[in-house]
Amino acid sequence: MTELQIADAAHRRVAGQKLTSSYTELSRLVKEQGLLGRTRRFYYLVFGMLMVALCGAVAGFVLLGHSWLQLLIAGALGIIFTQFAFLAHEAAHRQIFAKGTTNDRYGRILGTAFVGISYSWWMNKHSRHHANPNRVGKDPDIEGEALAFYEEKAVPRTGLRAIIARKQGYLFFPMLILEGLNLHYASVKSLVTRSEKPTKGRFVEIGMLAGRFALYLGAVFWVLPVGMAFAFLGVQLAIFGLYMGASFAPNHKGMPIIPAEVKLDFFSRQVRTSRNIAGRFWPTVLMGGLNYQVEHHLFPSMARPHLARARLLVRQHCQDHDVPYTEVSLASSYGTVVSYLNRVGLAARDPFACPVASQLGRR
């Protein structure tokens, strides 16, 4: 290590210590203002509204019978299931109830029985993401195989995978149509595959998923003709996957990637890799509070209604300590995601380039 690198490392270490100390002060201020308190009435209201919407969709499904208008019900269910997923996500973060066991119980019911996603699988994956957002080798959200989220992932790709990678920004949202099916598949796979570490609540979740899919698929194929039933499921899964992906994608995609060997303090790691979506009411409703991604990562157990007030404190804190605070419109975030993925994908080998010519070019 050179003297310059040693000096730079020492500077980062001192800056990190200062930010860690300042984060302690920020946390104290947040707590003093009551922003870590529970808001159960809010969540009861949201849950009640979603149950009314779900019952309305079921009633519409029964009344419409053999009608292609059923595809509207399918789309509505895709939205409703995503909103239930937001609640399950908040329960997983201990945002709803004071006791962890109560949050887990309701999170498992909402996520597994209502949405059809394994709560234990989601908890494991999402907890690793929160600990190391956008860090190479640590964040499972950037280690997938379908898309390359950093250049080292794109470089070795050849053939069809290289073609996809080089246009992956444009393909990102169309590919989200399959994300709903992928989430169900990954959930079932995680529960039926043996692992060295026992899965908590494994058999309970298997029973929930089996009951959920049996009831749901049984009703769809009982009421609708086969062709219409498959169309219904296709629309519901497409809307669910697109809505889920479009809600989570703006949070970190296109933000700085942290190399595996680089260590950052907690505050810098969470703020620099997260992006907020501008606006208060509609973005919060549509994204289940995920629009306040910076605050969510700094205070994961903070209830959704408190995030807007916390934003003011965090933004000021970032300004005082010269830490970049990113907040853009939803449309701008999508544009950034597309352009970033296309830029990363260019690192993939040109599938039409001559290997011999490439080798000669390097000499």
N, C-alpha and C positions, 0 to 999 in steps of 0.2 A: 504494500500500500504506500502510495506517495505521500509527501508531506501535505500536499494540497488536499488529497482525499481524507487524510487524518484530520486536518483542520475543518473540512466540510462536515465530517461525521461528528466532530466535537460540537460544531455549531448547531447541527440538527438536534443533538442530544440536549443541549442547553435550551434551545427553543421548545423542544418537546416537553421538558420539565416545566417551563413557564406555562405552556398551554395546559398541561395536566393540572397545575395549580389553579389556573384560571377556570378550568372546567369545574373544579370543585366549588368555586365561588358561584359559578353559573347554576350548578345543581342546587346549591343552598338557596339561591334566589327563586328558582323555579318551585322548590318545595315550600318556601315561605309564602308564596302566592297561591298555594293550594292547587297547583297544576298537576300534581301527581295523585290527586284524590280520585275516587271512583265516581262514575256517573251512571249508576245502574238504571235509573228511570229513562235515560236516553236510550240505552240499549234495549230495555223492555219495549219502548215505543218502536224502535227500528224493527225488532223481531216481530212485534205484533203487526206492523204494516206489511212485512214480508209474508207473514202467514196469511193475511187477508189476500194479498196478491196471488199467493200460491193456490189458495182455495178458489179464487176467482178463475185462475187458469185451468184448474181441474174441472170446475163447473162448465167452463166454456168448451173444454175438450169433450166432455160427455154430451153436451147439448148440440154441438156442431155435427157429430157423427161422421159420416162419409163425405166430408167436404174438404176441398183443398185449402179452405180458410184455416184448416188445422195448422198450416205452416206458420200462421201468425201466433198461434198458441205455442208452437215449438220455439219460435224466436223469443217470446215472452219468458218461457221457462229457462232459456239460456241466460237471460238477464237476471232472473230471480235466483237461479242457482249460483251465479257469480256474486250476487249481493250476500247470499248466505255464506259464501266462501270468505268474503271480507269479515263477517262476524266471527267465523272460525279462526281466521288469522289473528283477530284482536283478542280472542280468548286464549290463543296460544301464547300471546305476549303478556298475559295477565292484566289486560286492560279493563276487563269487565267486572270481575269479582276480586275480593281481597285475597281469598285462599287459592293457592295454586291448584289444589286437587279439584276444586269446584270449576275453575277455568278449564282444566283438562277434560273434565267430565262433559261439560257443555260444548267445548271445542270438538271433542270426538263425535258427539251426537250431530252437531251442525256440519262438520266437515266430512264425516264418513257416511252417516245415515242419510243426510239431506243432499249433500253435494256429490258423494261417491268418490272421495279422495281419502286415502289412508292418512289419518291424523298423525300417527307415529312417523310415517315416512316423511310427511311434510315438515314435522317438527325437527327431525334430524337434519334434513336438507336446509331448511330455512335458518336454523340456529347457526350452522356453519357459515352461511352467507352473512349473517349479521356480525359474526365475530371478525370476519375478514372480507368485507365487500370489495369486489374487483381486484383481489389479490391472487396472482397466478399460483395455481396449485392448492389453493385454500378455499376459494369461493366456488361452490359447485355450479352456480348460475352462469359462470363463464367457461366452464369446462365441458359443455355439451359437444356432441359430435355433429349435429345437424348444421350448425353455423359456427364460424370461427369468430370469436369475440376479441382476439388479439392476434398479432401477426405470426407469432410462433406456431399458432394452431393452423394457420392458413398455408404456411410455406410448404409442408410436405404433401399437400393434397394434389392429386393428379386425376386425369380423366374427367368423368362426369362430376366428381366432387369438386374439382378445380373450377369447372364451368359454373357450378352452383355458387361456389365461394366468391367468384369474381363479380357475380350479380346478386349476391346475397342480400344487399340492402333493399333492392326492389322486390325480392322474393320473401322478405321477412314477414310482412303482414299477410300475404296469401298463405304462407306456411303456418301461420297461427290458427288457421281454420282447422288444422289437424291437432292442435295443442290439447283440445278437450279430450280427444281420444287417447292421446299420449299420457295425459295425467291419470286417466282411469287405468290404463295399461300398466304404468309405472307403479301405481298404488297396489294393484293386484299382485304384480310380480314381486314387490318388496315383501308382501305378506306370505306368499307361498314358497319363496326361495329361502332355503336355510342359510343362516349367517352365524358367525362366531359369537356375535353379541345378541342375546335374546331381545326380541321386539316386544316392548311393553304393550299389553293389551292386544296382542296379535290375534288371538282367537275371537275376542269380542269384535274386533274390526272385521275379521273375515265374515262373521255372522251378520254384521251390519251391512257390509257390501253385498253379500249374497241376498239378504232380504230386500235391500234397496233395489238392486238390479232385477230381481225376480218380480217384485211388485210393479216397477216402472215398465220394464219390457213386456211383462205379461199384459198390463193394461193397454199399452200401445198396440200390440199385435192382436189383442182380443177385440178392441173397438174398431181398428182401421184395417182396410185391405192391406195385403202384404207390401205392395209397391208404395202405397201411401205411408205405411208404417216406417219403411226404410227412409223415405223422404223426410218424414217427421223427425226421426232420429238424426239424420244428416244435418238438418237445419239447426236443431237444438244443440248438437255438439259443435257445429261450426260457430254459432253465435257465442256459445260458452267459451270456446277456446280463443276466439278473436277478442272477446271482451276481457278475459283474464289476462291475455298477453298484452293487450293494448293498455291495460291498467298498470301492469308491473314493469313493462319495458322502459317507459320514460325515466324511471327512477335512477338507473345507473348506467344504462347502455350509452356509450359515447363519452362517459366521464373517464378521468385518468385511470389507467391500469397500474397497479402496484406490483413491481417485480417481486419474485419470491424472496429474494435476499434483502429487500429493503424493509426496514422496520420504522413504523410511524407511531406516534402517540395516538391514543384512542380518539381524541377530539379531531385531530387532523385527518385520521384515517376515515372517520365517518362523514365529516363535512365535505372533504375534497372529492369524494367518490359518489356523492349523492346530489340529486337535482330536484328542486321543488317545481311544482306547476303553479303558475300565477292564478289568482282568483280564490274566492273563499267558498261560497255556497255550492254552486253547481259542480266545480271540480271535486269538492269534498263528498258530495252525494254520489257522483258518478264513479269516483275512485276509492270510496270507502276510507278516506283519510290518507291514502297513499300519496296524495298531492303534497303533503307536508313530510316529504321523505327525509330531509335533513333532521328535523325535530324528532321524527320517529326513530331514526337510528341513534340519536343521542339519548333519547329517553323512550326506550321500546315499550315500557309499561304505561305510558301516558295515554289516557283515554282520548278518543277522537275529538270530543268537543273542546278540549284544552289546547289542541295543537296550534290553533290560530294565534292565541295569546302567547304561546311559547315562541312562536316564530318571531315576534317582535323582539323578544329578549335575545334569542340566538343570533338574529341578523345584526343587532347592535353589538353583540359580543364579538362577532366575526369582524365587523368594521374596526372595533377597538384594537383587535390583535392582528389585523392585516391578514386574515384568512379568507380566501375566496368563498363567497356564498352564491351559489347558482340558483337562479329562479327565472324561468322562461314560460312562455305560453305553451299550451298543450300542442298546438300545431307546430311551433318551433322545435319542441322536443322531438316530435316524430321526424321532422326534417333532419335533425342532428343524428338521430339513430340511423336513418337510411344512409346518409352520406358517410357516417363513420363506418358502418358495416361494409359498404362498397369499397372504402379506402383500405380497410383491413384485408378484404378479400383479394385485392390486387396482388398481395404477397404470394398467393397461390400460383403454382407453375402454370404458364400458358399451355393449355392442352394441345394447341396447334403448333407449338414451337418444336423445332428439331433438337432432340437431346444432344446429338453430336455437335451441332452448331453452338448450343448453349455451353458445352464443355470447352469448345475452342475459344468462345468469347471470354471465358474466364482466364485464359492463358495470356 
